[in-house]
Amino acid sequence: MTLKFCLSVAAISITFLCQPGLGDIQPNDLGAYATAFETHEPDQFVFLKDHANAARIIGIGESTHGTADFTELPRELLSYLSAECGYNTLIIESMVGEVAYLNDYVLGKRDDLDHILIDINTSWRYRTIQFIELINWIRVYNETHRDNPIEIHGMEMQIVHADAQRVGDYLQFVGSQTEVPDIGLHLWQQVTRDQQSEWFTQLQVILSEFESNQESWASAHGQDAYWTAYHHAEVMQQFLLAIAQTREQRKHDLRDIYMAENVEWIMWQRGEESKALVWAHNSHIADGVDNGIVDVLGHQLRKRFGDSYFAIASLFGTGSYYAFPPNANEVGWKFELYDRKTIQADTFTASLEQLGSPNVFVDFRAARADSATLDCELNAPMKIMSGAGAQQYPTETRLDNLGSKFDGVIYLDETGPIEWMNMD
C-alpha cells in the first residue's frame, strides 16, 4: 500500500514539474546539440555516423515536395551512408509496382528511364532533373558495387496498375493462364461495389494459386522472384481493402499502415544485414500522429524497429518551390511557384537559422536523453514556417511537435525549386 502511494506522488511531481509552454525552448538551449555544415554533399554528414551505424533505417523527411534541395539531400546522404555505414536500400514515397521498374533500371536490367518516368510512373514528384540525377547516380554506383548494389523500392499502394502488370508477367512466366484484373484507378476515385467485389474475387483466385504452387514455383524459378511477385499481389489486396472504406479518413489510416508493412517487407526481402534510407514528406517520416488522426509511417516504423529507426525532419529558411494552391479544388490543380523571402522571428525555423550557418543539424535524440529539461521542452509544440506537401499549406506558420516526433532536424538556409524533366 505504501509503495503504491509513493509511486503515485512521484508521478504527480514529475507531471507538475514538466509543463512546457509554447516557445520555451531557446537556440542556446540546443547549441551543444547543433552541428553547422556548409553544403549538403556527402563529406558533410559525418555528424550522423554514430546514429547511422546504430540504426537500421534512417527516415529523411522533407517539408515541401516541390523543392530541388530535398531531392538532392537524399542523394548526397545516401552517398555518405552507403560508403561509410553500409546502407544499400532507398525506399521512396511512391508506388511499389512503379518503383520496381526503376529498380530494374538501377540494377542495369533495362535502359528506358524516360519511358519508366513518363509512362509507368504516375507521380509528378519524380519527373524532375534532380530525381533523374539521383537515379543515374545509383545506377553508376551499382556498376562498381555489383556484390552489394543499392536497390530502390516504393512503399505506396495508392495506384496498383504496375503491380498488376508485374503479377501478370510472373504468372505468364510460370505458365499460368490466370488473368489479372487491370485496376487502373487511384485510391481516391469512386468505384462501384460490384466492381470492388469482382476485383477482390479475382485477386483471391490469384493469391490461392500462388499459395498452392509456392513450393514448385519457388523451386523452379527462384525464391526471390516468387516472393516479390506474391508481394505485388498483396499490394493489390491492400489497395482493394483501402478503396472499399466508406470514410476517407480510414483510407489515410490504411495508407500509412500499409506503407509501414511494405517497408518491413522490403527489409525482410533485402536480408538481415540490409540498411535503408526512407525518403518521404515530414508528415510521414514523423514518429507521431499526422494526416488527420493517423499513426503515420514513422510511428509504425518505431513500433516495428524501435530505436533502430532514426527519423530526421528537413526544414528550410528562404527559397522557392512548386506546389498546388491550397484551394486547388476551386481554382484548379495547376502548379504555382511559391517564394519565401523572410522567416518570422518568433518561429523555431528562425531559431535554427541562429544555431548554425548556412545549414545545421540538431540532434533531438541526444538532447532528450541528456537533459530532462530539454526532453520536457522538446515535447511542446513548436511554431514553424509551413511550406507545403503537394499543396501549399493555407497559413504561413503552423504548430508542430517537431522535437518529440523526430530524432533530429536538418535545416537548409536557402533552397530552390525542382526542375521539370523534358517530357517530349
Residue pairs with C-beta under 8 A, 6 or more apart in sequence:
17 376
18 372
18 375
18 376
18 379
19 376
20 376
20 377
20 379
20 380
21 380
22 380
22 381
22 383
22 399
23 346
23 380
23 382
23 383
24 377
24 380
25 348
25 351
25 374
25 377
25 378
25 380
25 382
25 403
26 351
27 351
27 354
27 355
29 374
29 377
30 351
30 355
30 362
30 367
30 374
31 355
32 367
33 362
33 363
33 364
33 366
33 367
33 370
34 355
34 356
34 360
34 361
34 362
34 363
35 47
35 356
35 360
35 361
35 362
35 363
36 355
36 356
36 357
36 358
36 359
36 360
37 44
37 45
37 47
37 356
37 359
37 360
37 361
38 44
38 358
38 359
39 359
40 69
40 72
40 73
40 76
40 77
40 359
40 410
40 412
41 76
42 76
42 77
42 79
42 80
42 83
43 80
44 76
44 80
45 76
45 77
45 80
45 81
46 80
46 84
47 361
47 363
48 58
48 77
48 80
48 81
48 361
49 84
49 85
51 58
51 310
51 363
51 365
51 407
51 408
52 58
52 81
52 84
52 85
52 87
52 310
53 85
54 307
54 308
54 310
55 275
55 307
55 308
55 309
55 310
56 267
56 274
56 275
56 276
56 305
56 308
56 309
57 263
57 267
57 275
57 276
57 277
57 278
57 301
57 305
57 308
57 309
57 310
58 77
58 81
58 87
58 276
58 277
58 278
58 309
58 310
58 311
58 312
59 277
59 278
59 279
59 280
59 285
59 297
59 298
59 301
59 309
59 310
59 311
59 312
60 73
60 74
60 77
60 277
60 278
60 279
60 285
60 312
60 314
60 410
61 280
61 281
61 282
61 283
61 284
61 285
61 286
61 311
61 312
61 313
61 314
61 406
62 70
62 73
62 279
62 280
62 281
62 282
62 314
63 70
63 281
63 282
63 313
63 314
63 315
63 316
63 387
63 388
64 70
64 316
64 321
64 323
64 387
64 388
64 389
65 125
65 281
65 321
65 323
65 388
65 389
65 390
66 321
66 322
66 323
66 335
66 338
66 388
66 417
66 418
67 316
67 319
67 321
67 415
67 416
67 417
67 418
68 128
68 130
68 415
68 416
68 417
68 418
68 419
69 316
69 319
69 412
69 415
69 416
70 314
70 415
71 128
71 130
71 131
71 134
71 418
72 130
72 133
72 134
73 314
73 410
73 412
74 90
74 134
74 277
74 279
75 130
75 133
75 134
75 137
77 277
78 87
78 90
78 138
78 150
78 277
79 137
79 141
81 87
81 275
81 277
82 88
82 141
82 145
82 150
85 275
86 273
86 275
87 150
87 275
87 276
87 277
88 148
88 149
88 150
88 151
88 270
88 274
88 275
88 276
89 150
89 151
89 152
89 153
89 266
89 267
89 270
89 274
89 275
89 276
89 277
90 138
90 150
90 151
90 152
90 153
90 276
90 277
90 279
91 152
91 153
91 154
91 155
91 263
91 266
91 276
91 277
91 278
91 279
92 99
92 126
92 152
92 153
92 154
92 155
92 278
92 279
92 280
93 125
93 154
93 155
93 156
93 259
93 279
93 280
93 281
93 284
94 121
94 123
94 125
94 126
94 154
94 155
94 156
95 122
95 123
95 154
95 156
95 157
95 158
95 159
95 160
95 162
95 163
96 153
96 154
96 155
96 156
96 157
96 160
96 162
96 163
96 231
96 232
96 235
96 262
97 154
97 160
97 161
97 162
97 163
97 164
97 165
97 166
97 232
97 235
98 116
98 120
98 121
98 122
98 123
98 154
98 159
98 162
99 152
99 153
99 154
100 153
100 154
100 162
100 166
100 228
100 232
101 110
101 116
101 120
101 121
101 162
102 116
102 121
102 135
102 152
103 151
103 152
103 153
104 110
105 111
105 112
105 113
105 116
105 135
105 139
106 135
106 138
106 139
106 142
106 149
106 150
106 151
106 152
107 142
107 149
107 151
108 139
108 142
108 143
110 116
113 132
113 135
113 136
114 421
117 126
117 127
117 131
117 132
117 421
118 127
118 423
120 162
121 127
122 159
122 161
122 186
125 131
127 420
127 421
127 423
128 418
128 419
128 420
128 421
129 418
129 419
129 420
129 421
130 418
130 419
131 421
132 421
135 152
138 150
138 152
141 149
141 150
142 149
142 150
151 270
153 262
153 266
154 262
155 259
155 260
155 262
155 263
155 266
155 278
155 297
156 255
156 259
156 262
157 163
157 187
157 235
157 238
157 239
157 242
157 255
157 258
157 259
157 262
158 186
158 187
158 188
158 239
158 255
159 185
159 186
159 187
159 239
160 183
160 235
160 236
160 238
160 239
161 182
161 183
161 184
163 232
163 233
163 235
163 236
163 239
164 180
164 181
164 182
164 183
164 232
164 236
165 180
166 228
166 229
166 232
167 180
167 206
167 229
167 232
167 233
167 236
168 179
168 180
170 225
170 229
170 232
171 178
171 180
171 206
171 209
171 229
173 221
174 213
174 217
174 220
174 221
176 209
176 213
178 205
178 206
178 209
179 202
180 202
180 206
181 198
181 199
181 202
181 203
181 236
183 199
183 236
183 239
183 240
185 191
185 243
187 239
187 242
187 243
187 251
187 255
188 248
188 251
189 243
191 243
196 240
196 243
196 244
199 240
200 237
200 240
200 244
203 233
203 236
203 237
203 240
206 233
207 230
207 233
207 234
207 237
210 217
210 226
210 229
210 230
210 233
214 226
217 226
218 226
218 227
224 269
227 269
228 269
231 262
231 265
231 269
234 265
235 258
235 262
238 254
238 258
238 261
238 262
241 254
242 250
242 251
242 254
242 255
242 258
243 251
245 251
245 254
249 292
249 293
249 294
252 291
252 292
252 294
253 293
253 294
253 295
255 291
255 294
256 284
256 291
256 294
256 295
256 296
256 297
256 300
257 295
257 300
259 280
259 284
259 297
259 300
260 297
260 300
260 301
260 304
261 300
263 276
263 278
263 297
263 301
264 304
266 276
267 274
267 276
270 276
278 285
278 297
278 301
280 297
281 389
282 313
282 314
282 406
283 290
283 291
283 296
283 389
284 290
284 291
284 296
284 297
284 298
285 297
285 298
285 311
285 312
285 313
285 406
286 296
286 298
286 299
286 311
286 313
286 405
286 406
287 298
287 299
287 301
287 302
287 309
287 311
287 404
287 405
287 406
287 407
288 295
288 296
288 298
288 299
288 401
288 404
288 405
289 295
289 296
289 299
290 296
298 309
298 311
298 405
301 309
301 311
302 309
302 311
310 365
310 407
310 408
311 405
311 406
311 407
311 408
312 406
312 407
312 408
312 409
312 410
313 402
313 405
313 406
313 408
313 409
313 410
314 409
314 410
314 411
314 412
315 349
315 352
315 384
315 385
315 387
315 409
315 410
315 411
315 412
316 340
316 387
316 411
316 412
316 413
316 414
316 415
317 340
317 343
317 349
317 352
317 353
317 385
317 411
317 412
317 413
317 414
317 415
318 340
318 341
318 342
318 343
318 413
318 414
318 415
319 339
319 340
319 414
319 415
319 416
319 417
320 337
320 338
320 339
320 340
320 415
320 416
320 417
321 337
321 338
321 387
321 388
321 415
321 416
321 417
321 418
322 335
322 336
322 337
322 338
322 417
322 418
323 335
323 336
323 338
323 388
323 389
323 390
323 391
323 392
324 333
324 334
324 335
324 336
324 390
324 391
324 392
325 331
325 334
325 336
325 391
325 392
326 391
326 392
326 393
326 394
328 334
328 391
336 392
337 417
338 388
338 392
340 385
343 349
343 350
343 353
343 385
344 350
344 383
344 385
344 396
344 397
346 383
347 382
347 383
347 384
347 385
347 397
348 382
348 383
348 384
348 402
349 384
349 385
349 411
352 360
352 362
352 409
352 411
353 411
353 413
355 362
355 411
356 411
357 413
358 412
358 413
358 414
359 410
359 411
359 412
359 413
360 410
360 411
361 408
361 409
361 410
361 411
362 408
362 409
362 411
363 407
363 408
364 378
364 402
364 403
364 406
364 407
364 408
364 409
365 407
365 408
367 374
367 375
367 378
368 374
368 375
368 378
368 403
369 375
377 403
378 403
378 404
379 401
379 403
379 404
380 401
380 403
381 399
381 400
381 401
382 399
382 400
382 401
382 402
382 403
383 397
383 398
383 399
384 397
384 398
384 399
384 400
384 402
385 396
385 397
386 393
386 395
386 396
386 397
386 398
387 393
402 409
